[in-house]
Amino acid sequence: MNKKQKEPTYTHFDREMNHFFVLTGGPGTGKTSLIEVLKQHGFQTVPEDARRIIQEQVAMKGDGLPWANKMHYANLMFEAALNSYTLQKSNNSTEPVFFDRGHLDSICYMKMEQLPLSEQVLEQARKYPYNKCVFILPPWKEIYITDAERKQSWEEVLFTHEQMKETYAEFSYTVIELPKTSLKNRLRFITDFLNL
């Protein structure tokens, strides 16, 4: 078999190892747009849960909202992230999967809001690991906008970014910052990095 016919050798991604990749960062950094581009290029993707949870809670007049009951909101986010993880795991695929945030984002939120972090939550976070390479999208003032679900100030965006990096590092993940560039170039950065 010649070289062109062989299965590619992955530099940072091995099909026999963890193929779940997280895209994280503060709000309004382009994660959702990048996830959509990855999906359009044939990759398996998992959307963010936070916006859906907020919309559902508002519709049902629930209090699981960041401006109402922060603990309830954090628990809903963490449970939703674990559900998304286990659902993908049940597919038994070895193809890469890209998550718009992971369950550690919920833990970061709890830390930022000084909410109690149970040993059970920390244990679950370790029990369901992602690939050790985590992609973080940096704050980008030129593209940041607020809306009905996104109410953070620019200072809060900067603070969230630093806290996300710190939280993932605490759980022994390697945080890789994406460049502030076009979606096409961000896509190329990820596929080149993973040798996909």
Salt bridges, closest charged atoms under 4 A:
GLU7 OE2 - ARG15 NE 3.01
GLU48 OE2 - ARG101 NE 2.86
ASP49 OD1 - ARG52 NH2 3.09
GLU56 OE2 - ARG52 NH1 3.16
ASP63 OD1 - HIS72 ND1 2.76
GLU95 OE2 - ARG15 NH1 2.73
ASP105 OD2 - ARG101 NH1 2.67
GLU113 OE1 - LYS70 NZ 3.64
GLU119 OE2 - ARG126 NH1 3.76
ASP147 OD2 - ARG51 NH1 3.19
GLU149 OE1 - ARG51 NH1 2.63
GLU162 OE1 - LYS165 NZ 3.78
GLU170 OE1 - LYS111 NZ 2.88
GLU177 OE1 - HIS161 NE2 3.57
